[in-house]
Amino acid sequence: MKILILGAGQVGGTLATHLASETLDITLVDLDEVRLRELRNRLDIRTVAGWASHPHVLREAGAEDADMLIAVTGSDEVNMVACQVSYSMFRTPRKIARVRSAAYVNEKTLFADEHMPVDVFINPEQVVTDHVRLLLENPGALQVLDFAEGRVQLVAVRAYASSPLVGQGLRDVRKRLPNVNTRVAAIFRGAQPIPPTPTTTIEAGDEVFFIVAAGQINSVLAELRDVERAFKRVTIAGGGNVGARLAASIERYFNVKLIEFDPGRAERLATALKDTVVIQGDATNPDQLRDATHNSDVFCALTNDDEVNIMSSLMAKRYGVRRVMTLISKPAYADLMRSGEIDVAISPQQSTTSSLLTHVRRGDVARVHSLRRGAAEAMEAVARGDAKTSRIVGQPVKATKLPKGVTVGAIVRGEAVIVEYDDVVIETDDHLILFLTDKKYVPDVERLFQVGFTFF
């Protein structure tokens, strides 16, 4: 597959890094020649310097025979025009654009071949907002990811020393949770993946990934960590696109305070947000932050400045805030924060990349989530065809030849979520939730779910 990525910023660079290790032909376009050189020297990709929406630049990048164009520059207009040019001049089959402005996003009839030919548009701020909201709804979780239209969720949680399951084998999970539809999909001990066999023992500090039917997350969390009270009071630092969206989406359910540095922006937010207390101030000012976070359960640092987010989060933790979630764009910073006082480090480019990977994966893939800074991946793949045209349909799960490091978390069949599946025969249209501890096996999984040429 030949893919053009327009924009070598955080999202474009992260996506190129993810895809370069796979059997894909990647060309990256950007105006910044220094950035392109750095990525080209590090990755097996081709680069073209130029304005991403100009026809001659797209032609030089290979748009004439590209299978997909992913426009993720910093400009909505450049991204949309690049899709228009690719459609009009090169008939590029698949066009994806990052579109941030609500003025465009809210005009649903705009995105069609006869108007603006964008097949899929990605809104990074909405993706991050949804991610944070799920974490607020599930106290104690490090990550909560939806699959099968919300019928199944993948939950990451840190095992505490006092957890009932610490020191016990995974076979005890079913015994302790007889009425919960759940299965351990993966365990990470530091950076090392641990195969989830019935005899695998959970240790304190392990990062455990559970597949669980929707609505049953809290039962699982209670087994791996001290039971946390539901969050009631949330303080948000940063009234930009992410902070404002989050406040608007949760103010009906939580007591929300929002700190915004810019006076004009703070005034507009105070008018637009109905139930949020907007404070004009500096999130790194100790006195102002102490007052704003008094009695708060959660502090969400969502400004556009990593340093401000990190410093305000560390101070908020010192002031007694129970849980701290921090937006961090620079990967090096996020890695440093893993074992520190920040409870959850949120990577905007990682969240956006997950949304993009869903559309890049071959075979019938309904959802993809990139995990652990891109080292691992969770995937929802759909079984198609029949016993003659499919490598998996008509076979029991235990007989399926999955690549090394790939585990099945669950099978979703209609409304049913199946976690005890070894003897279950895979049927057409089954959704399999897969966990890949090493993403280099992605092509093998894709081939497994591709239908033979005799399927019509």
C-alpha positions as CSV (number, residue, x, y, z in Angstrom):
1,M,0.0,0.0,0.0
2,K,1.3,3.4,-0.9
3,I,0.4,6.2,1.6
4,L,1.1,9.9,1.4
5,I,1.3,11.7,4.7
6,L,1.0,15.5,4.5
7,G,2.5,17.2,7.5
8,A,5.5,16.1,9.5
9,G,4.5,17.6,12.9
10,Q,3.7,15.6,16.0
11,V,0.8,13.6,14.5
12,G,2.4,13.1,11.0
13,G,5.8,12.2,12.4
14,T,4.3,9.8,14.9
15,L,2.1,8.1,12.2
16,A,5.1,7.8,9.9
17,T,7.1,6.2,12.7
18,H,4.3,3.7,13.3
19,L,3.9,2.8,9.7
20,A,7.6,2.8,8.6
21,S,8.2,-0.5,10.3
22,E,5.5,-2.2,8.3
23,T,5.4,-3.3,4.7
24,L,4.1,0.0,3.5
25,D,5.4,2.6,1.0
26,I,5.4,5.9,3.0
27,T,6.0,9.4,1.6
28,L,6.0,12.3,4.0
29,V,5.4,15.9,2.7
30,D,6.2,19.1,4.7
31,L,7.7,22.5,4.3
32,D,10.3,22.0,7.0
33,E,13.3,20.4,5.3
34,V,15.2,20.0,8.6
35,R,12.4,18.0,10.1
36,L,12.1,15.9,7.0
37,R,15.8,15.1,7.0
38,E,15.7,14.1,10.6
39,L,12.8,11.7,10.0
40,R,14.3,10.4,6.7
41,N,17.5,9.5,8.5
42,R,15.7,7.7,11.2
43,L,12.9,6.0,9.2
44,D,12.7,4.0,6.0
45,I,10.5,6.6,4.2
46,R,10.6,9.0,1.3
47,T,10.2,12.7,1.9
48,V,9.2,15.6,-0.3
49,A,9.7,19.3,0.7
50,G,6.9,21.6,-0.4
51,W,3.4,23.1,0.1
52,A,1.2,20.0,0.8
53,S,-1.8,21.2,-1.3
54,H,0.1,22.2,-4.4
55,P,-0.6,19.9,-7.4
56,H,3.1,19.7,-8.5
57,V,4.2,18.8,-4.9
58,L,1.5,16.0,-4.7
59,R,2.6,14.8,-8.1
60,E,6.2,14.6,-7.0
61,A,5.2,12.8,-3.9
62,G,3.5,10.1,-6.0
63,A,-0.2,11.0,-5.7
64,E,-0.9,9.6,-9.2
65,D,-0.7,6.0,-7.9
66,A,-1.2,6.5,-4.1
67,D,-3.7,4.3,-2.4
68,M,-4.3,6.8,0.5
69,L,-3.7,10.4,1.4
70,I,-3.6,11.5,5.1
71,A,-3.5,15.2,5.5
72,V,-2.5,16.2,9.0
73,T,-0.8,19.6,8.5
74,G,-1.5,22.3,11.0
75,S,-4.0,24.0,8.7
76,D,-7.5,22.8,8.2
77,E,-7.7,24.6,4.9
78,V,-4.5,23.0,3.5
79,N,-5.7,19.6,4.5
80,M,-9.0,20.0,2.8
81,V,-7.6,21.5,-0.3
82,A,-5.0,18.7,-0.6
83,C,-7.9,16.2,-0.5
84,Q,-9.7,18.2,-3.2
85,V,-6.6,18.3,-5.4
86,S,-5.9,14.6,-4.9
87,Y,-9.5,13.7,-5.9
88,S,-9.8,16.1,-8.8
89,M,-6.4,15.5,-10.4
90,F,-5.3,12.0,-9.2
91,R,-8.5,10.2,-8.1
92,T,-6.8,9.1,-4.9
93,P,-9.1,6.3,-3.6
94,R,-9.0,7.2,0.2
95,K,-8.5,10.7,1.6
96,I,-8.3,11.5,5.3
97,A,-8.0,15.0,6.7
98,R,-7.3,16.4,10.2
99,V,-10.0,19.1,10.6
100,R,-10.1,21.0,13.9
101,S,-12.5,24.0,13.4
102,A,-16.1,23.4,14.5
103,A,-17.1,25.7,11.7
104,Y,-16.2,23.0,9.3
105,V,-16.9,19.9,11.4
106,N,-20.5,20.9,12.1
107,E,-21.3,21.3,8.4
108,K,-21.9,17.6,7.7
109,T,-23.0,18.1,4.1
110,L,-19.7,19.8,3.3
111,F,-17.7,16.5,3.2
112,A,-18.9,14.7,0.0
113,D,-17.3,14.1,-3.4
114,E,-19.4,16.8,-5.0
115,H,-18.3,19.4,-2.4
116,M,-15.2,18.6,-0.3
117,P,-14.0,15.1,-1.1
118,V,-12.8,14.0,2.4
119,D,-13.6,10.4,3.1
120,V,-12.7,10.6,6.8
121,F,-12.0,13.6,8.9
122,I,-10.1,13.4,12.2
123,N,-10.7,16.0,15.0
124,P,-7.8,15.6,17.5
125,E,-9.4,17.8,20.1
126,Q,-12.5,15.6,20.2
127,V,-10.5,12.4,20.3
128,V,-8.6,13.6,23.3
129,T,-11.7,15.0,25.0
130,D,-13.5,11.6,24.6
131,H,-10.4,9.9,26.0
132,V,-10.2,12.1,29.1
133,R,-14.0,11.8,29.7
134,L,-13.8,8.0,29.8
135,L,-11.0,8.2,32.4
136,L,-13.1,10.6,34.5
137,E,-16.1,8.2,34.4
138,N,-13.9,5.2,35.5
139,P,-11.8,6.2,38.5
140,G,-8.6,4.1,38.8
141,A,-8.2,3.2,35.2
142,L,-5.0,4.2,33.3
143,Q,-6.8,3.8,30.0
144,V,-10.3,3.0,28.8
145,L,-10.8,2.2,25.1
146,D,-14.1,1.3,23.3
147,F,-14.6,-1.5,20.9
148,A,-17.7,-2.9,19.0
149,E,-19.6,0.4,19.3
150,G,-19.1,0.5,23.1
151,R,-20.2,-3.1,23.8
152,V,-16.7,-4.0,24.9
153,Q,-14.0,-2.0,26.6
154,L,-10.2,-2.5,27.0
155,V,-9.2,-1.3,30.5
156,A,-5.6,-0.7,31.7
157,V,-5.0,-0.7,35.4
158,R,-2.0,-0.7,37.7
159,A,-2.0,-3.6,40.2
160,Y,-1.5,-2.4,43.8
161,A,0.2,-4.4,46.5
162,S,-3.0,-4.7,48.4
163,S,-5.0,-5.9,45.4
164,P,-6.8,-9.2,46.0
165,L,-5.5,-10.7,42.7
166,V,-1.8,-9.8,43.3
167,G,0.2,-13.0,43.9
168,Q,-2.5,-15.2,42.3
169,G,-2.8,-16.8,38.9
170,L,-5.1,-15.6,36.1
171,R,-7.3,-18.6,36.5
172,D,-8.4,-17.0,39.8
173,V,-9.8,-14.0,37.9
174,R,-12.9,-16.0,36.8
175,K,-13.3,-17.5,40.3
176,R,-13.2,-14.0,42.0
177,L,-15.4,-12.4,39.3
178,P,-18.0,-15.1,38.4
179,N,-20.6,-12.7,37.3
180,V,-18.3,-10.4,35.3
181,N,-17.7,-10.9,31.6
182,T,-13.9,-10.3,31.5
183,R,-10.6,-11.7,30.5
184,V,-7.0,-10.5,30.8
185,A,-5.7,-9.6,27.4
186,A,-2.1,-8.7,28.3
187,I,0.2,-7.9,31.2
188,F,3.2,-5.6,31.1
189,R,5.9,-5.8,33.8
190,G,7.9,-2.6,33.2
191,A,8.5,-2.7,29.5
192,Q,8.3,-6.5,29.3
193,P,5.1,-8.2,28.0
194,I,4.1,-11.2,30.1
195,P,2.1,-13.9,28.3
196,P,-1.4,-14.2,29.9
197,T,-1.7,-17.9,30.6
198,P,-3.9,-19.5,33.3
199,T,-0.8,-19.9,35.5
200,T,0.5,-16.3,35.0
201,T,0.8,-14.5,38.4
202,I,-0.1,-10.9,38.7
203,E,2.5,-8.9,40.6
204,A,2.3,-5.5,42.3
205,G,3.1,-2.8,39.8
206,D,2.0,-4.8,36.8
207,E,0.0,-2.9,34.1
208,V,-2.9,-5.2,33.4
209,F,-5.1,-4.9,30.3
210,F,-8.6,-6.4,30.8
211,I,-11.2,-6.9,28.1
212,V,-14.6,-6.3,29.8
213,A,-18.2,-6.1,28.8
214,A,-19.5,-2.5,29.0
215,G,-20.8,-1.4,32.4
216,Q,-18.6,-3.9,34.3
217,I,-15.4,-1.9,34.6
218,N,-15.7,-1.0,38.3
219,S,-16.0,-4.7,39.3
220,V,-12.7,-5.4,37.6
221,L,-10.9,-2.3,39.0
222,A,-11.9,-3.2,42.5
223,E,-9.9,-6.5,42.3
224,L,-6.7,-4.8,41.3
225,R,-6.6,-1.6,43.3
226,D,-8.2,0.0,46.3
227,V,-11.8,1.0,45.5
228,E,-11.9,4.6,44.5
229,R,-14.8,6.9,45.1
230,A,-16.5,8.3,42.1
231,F,-15.0,11.7,41.0
232,K,-17.2,14.7,41.7
233,R,-15.0,17.8,41.5
234,V,-12.8,18.4,38.5
235,T,-10.4,21.3,37.9
236,I,-9.2,21.9,34.3
237,A,-6.1,24.0,33.5
238,G,-6.4,25.5,30.0
239,G,-9.4,26.8,28.2
240,G,-8.2,26.0,24.7
241,N,-10.0,23.6,22.3
242,V,-9.5,20.5,24.5
243,G,-10.1,22.1,27.9
244,A,-13.3,24.0,26.7
245,R,-14.7,20.9,24.9
246,L,-14.1,18.8,28.0
247,A,-15.7,21.3,30.3
248,A,-18.8,21.5,28.1
249,S,-19.1,17.7,27.9
250,I,-18.8,17.0,31.6
251,E,-20.3,20.1,33.4
252,R,-23.7,18.5,33.7
253,Y,-22.2,15.5,35.6
254,F,-19.3,17.0,37.6
255,N,-18.6,20.2,39.6
256,V,-16.1,21.9,37.2
257,K,-13.6,24.7,37.5
258,L,-11.6,25.9,34.6
259,I,-8.4,28.1,34.8
260,E,-7.7,30.2,31.7
261,F,-4.7,32.5,31.4
262,D,-6.0,34.8,28.6
263,P,-8.5,37.3,30.0
264,G,-10.5,37.7,26.8
265,R,-10.7,33.9,26.3
266,A,-11.7,33.5,30.0
267,E,-14.6,36.0,29.6
268,R,-15.9,34.2,26.4
269,L,-15.7,30.8,28.2
270,A,-17.6,32.2,31.2
271,T,-20.4,33.2,28.9
272,A,-20.4,30.0,26.8
273,L,-20.2,27.4,29.7
274,K,-23.3,27.2,31.7
275,D,-22.3,25.3,34.8
276,T,-18.5,25.7,34.9
277,V,-16.7,28.2,37.2
278,V,-14.2,30.0,35.0
279,I,-11.1,31.4,36.7
280,Q,-8.9,33.9,34.9
281,G,-5.4,33.1,36.2
282,D,-2.1,31.3,35.9
283,A,-2.1,27.5,36.5
284,T,1.5,27.7,37.6
285,N,0.9,30.4,40.2
286,P,1.0,28.5,43.6
287,D,-1.6,30.6,45.3
288,Q,-4.1,30.6,42.4
289,L,-3.7,26.9,41.8
290,R,-4.1,26.0,45.5
291,D,-7.4,27.9,45.6
292,A,-8.6,26.5,42.3
293,T,-7.9,22.9,43.3
294,H,-9.2,23.1,46.9
295,N,-11.3,19.9,47.5
296,S,-10.9,18.8,43.8
297,D,-10.8,15.1,43.1
298,V,-9.1,15.4,39.7
299,F,-6.8,17.9,38.1
300,C,-6.7,17.9,34.2
301,A,-3.8,19.9,32.8
302,L,-4.8,20.6,29.2
303,T,-2.9,23.7,28.1
304,N,-0.8,23.8,24.9
305,D,2.4,24.0,26.9
306,D,3.9,20.7,28.2
307,E,6.0,22.5,30.8
308,V,2.9,24.3,32.2
309,N,1.0,21.1,32.3
310,I,3.7,19.2,34.1
311,M,4.5,21.8,36.6
312,S,0.9,22.6,37.5
313,S,0.1,18.9,37.7
314,L,3.0,18.3,40.2
315,M,1.9,21.2,42.3
316,A,-1.8,20.0,42.2
317,K,-0.6,16.6,43.5
318,R,1.3,18.3,46.3
319,Y,-1.9,20.2,47.2
320,G,-3.7,17.0,47.8
321,V,-5.6,16.4,44.5
322,R,-6.4,12.7,44.3
323,R,-5.8,12.1,40.6
324,V,-3.8,14.1,38.1
325,M,-4.2,13.8,34.3
326,T,-1.7,15.6,32.1
327,L,-1.6,16.4,28.4
328,I,2.0,15.9,27.2
329,S,2.9,16.2,23.5
330,K,6.6,15.5,23.7
331,P,7.2,11.7,23.8
332,A,10.4,12.2,25.9
333,Y,8.4,14.0,28.6
334,A,5.7,11.4,28.6
335,D,8.2,8.6,29.2
336,L,9.8,10.5,32.1
337,M,6.3,11.0,33.7
338,R,5.5,7.3,33.7
339,S,6.8,6.5,37.1
340,G,6.4,9.9,38.7
341,E,3.6,11.7,40.6
342,I,1.5,12.2,37.5
343,D,-1.2,9.5,37.4
344,V,-2.1,9.6,33.7
345,A,0.0,11.1,30.9
346,I,-2.2,11.8,27.8
347,S,-0.6,11.9,24.4
348,P,-2.7,13.8,21.9
349,Q,-0.7,12.5,18.9
350,Q,-1.0,8.9,20.2
351,S,-4.8,9.3,20.4
352,T,-5.0,10.8,17.0
353,T,-2.7,8.2,15.5
354,S,-5.0,5.4,16.8
355,S,-7.9,7.0,15.0
356,L,-5.9,7.1,11.8
357,L,-4.6,3.5,12.1
358,T,-8.2,2.2,11.9
359,H,-8.4,3.4,8.3
360,V,-4.9,2.3,7.4
361,R,-5.1,-1.3,8.4
362,R,-5.8,-3.8,5.7
363,G,-8.4,-6.7,6.0
364,D,-11.7,-5.8,7.7
365,V,-10.6,-3.8,10.7
366,A,-13.2,-1.8,12.6
367,R,-11.1,-0.2,15.3
368,V,-7.5,0.2,16.2
369,H,-5.9,1.6,19.4
370,S,-2.1,2.3,19.6
371,L,-0.8,1.5,23.1
372,R,2.4,2.0,25.1
373,R,3.8,4.7,22.9
374,G,3.1,2.6,19.8
375,A,4.9,-0.5,20.9
376,A,1.6,-2.5,21.3
377,E,-1.7,-2.4,19.5
378,A,-5.3,-3.4,20.2
379,M,-7.4,-4.2,17.2
380,E,-11.0,-5.1,16.4
381,A,-11.0,-7.3,13.3
382,V,-14.1,-8.7,11.6
383,A,-14.3,-12.2,10.3
384,R,-15.6,-12.3,6.7
385,G,-16.2,-15.0,4.0
386,D,-16.8,-18.6,4.7
387,A,-14.8,-21.8,5.5
388,K,-13.5,-21.9,1.9
389,T,-12.5,-18.3,1.5
390,S,-11.4,-17.4,5.1
391,R,-8.4,-18.6,7.1
392,I,-10.4,-18.3,10.3
393,V,-14.1,-18.8,9.7
394,G,-15.4,-22.2,10.6
395,Q,-12.5,-22.9,13.0
396,P,-12.4,-23.0,16.8
397,V,-10.5,-20.1,18.2
398,K,-7.9,-22.5,19.8
399,A,-7.1,-23.9,16.3
400,T,-6.5,-20.4,14.8
401,K,-2.9,-19.9,14.0
402,L,-2.3,-16.5,15.6
403,P,1.1,-14.8,15.2
404,K,3.4,-14.8,18.2
405,G,2.4,-12.3,20.9
406,V,-1.2,-12.0,19.6
407,T,-4.0,-12.9,22.0
408,V,-7.8,-12.9,21.6
409,G,-9.5,-10.8,24.3
410,A,-13.1,-11.5,23.3
411,I,-15.4,-12.3,20.5
412,V,-18.4,-10.1,19.9
413,R,-21.3,-11.8,18.1
414,G,-24.2,-9.5,17.7
415,E,-25.0,-8.3,21.2
416,A,-23.2,-11.2,22.9
417,V,-19.7,-10.7,24.4
418,I,-17.8,-14.1,24.6
419,V,-14.7,-14.3,26.7
420,E,-14.6,-18.1,27.3
421,Y,-14.0,-18.9,23.6
422,D,-11.4,-21.7,23.2
423,D,-13.9,-24.1,21.7
424,V,-16.1,-21.5,20.1
425,V,-16.2,-21.8,16.3
426,I,-15.6,-18.5,14.5
427,E,-18.5,-17.4,12.4
428,T,-18.9,-14.8,9.6
429,D,-19.3,-11.3,11.0
430,D,-17.8,-12.1,14.4
431,H,-15.8,-9.2,15.8
432,L,-12.5,-10.4,17.4
433,I,-10.8,-8.1,19.9
434,L,-7.1,-8.8,19.5
435,F,-4.1,-7.6,21.6
436,L,-0.7,-7.4,19.9
437,T,2.2,-7.0,22.3
438,D,4.5,-6.4,19.3
439,K,3.1,-4.4,16.4
440,K,5.5,-6.0,13.9
441,Y,3.0,-8.8,13.6
442,V,0.3,-6.5,12.3
443,P,0.8,-7.6,8.7
444,D,0.4,-11.2,9.7
445,V,-2.9,-10.4,11.5
446,E,-4.1,-8.4,8.5
447,R,-3.4,-11.4,6.2
448,L,-5.3,-13.7,8.6
449,F,-8.5,-11.6,8.2
450,Q,-8.3,-11.0,4.5
451,V,-10.8,-12.9,2.4
452,G,-9.7,-15.1,-0.5
453,F,-10.4,-14.1,-4.1
454,T,-13.3,-16.5,-4.5
455,F,-15.4,-14.6,-2.0
456,F,-18.0,-12.3,-3.6
